Amino acid sequence: MDLVKMLDAEIISAMKEKNTVKLNTLRGVKAAMKIQNIDHKKEINDELLIDVVSREIKTRGESIKEFEKGNRTDLIDKTQEEIDILAVYLPEQLSDEEISAIIDKVFEEVKPSSIKDMGAVMGKVTPLVKGKADMGKVSSIIRDKLV
């Protein structure tokens, strides 16, 4: 079953279960996909869904950091629940070792000599790990290898 159909089925299921957190979270993803479709002429498919879900999880992760500063455990719990709901739609995340192996292969191809080559390396690595790894982590691994 493709992810977009799974999202639609989960929305219906959440309505029947009266699970408002899940319903609102999934409707938000569907709305964000619709906006991308209309504004940027992107086709609604699994790739767009993964992009939107990755962005939503990143945003919620940043929110959790802010809630921790404010000692708002109620909001942290709710936001973490939303992240858990969204994580189902992401492919299995790569381990640090797998990310490192991919970066090493790209290094052999690009042969970077300094931090100035960071953009070239990121350009080659990004399509290989998109949706499967936190790009901040990928960037820091590349930076460590370049320095």
Secondary structure, DSSP 4 states (H G I P E B T S, - for coil): --HHHHHHHHHHHHHHHT-HHHHHHHHHHHHHHHHHHHHH----SHHHHHHHHHHHHHHHHHHHHHHHHTT-HHHHHHHHHHHHHHHTTSPPPPPHHHHHHHHHHHHHHH---SGGGHHHHHHHHHHHHTTTS-HHHHHHHHHHHH-
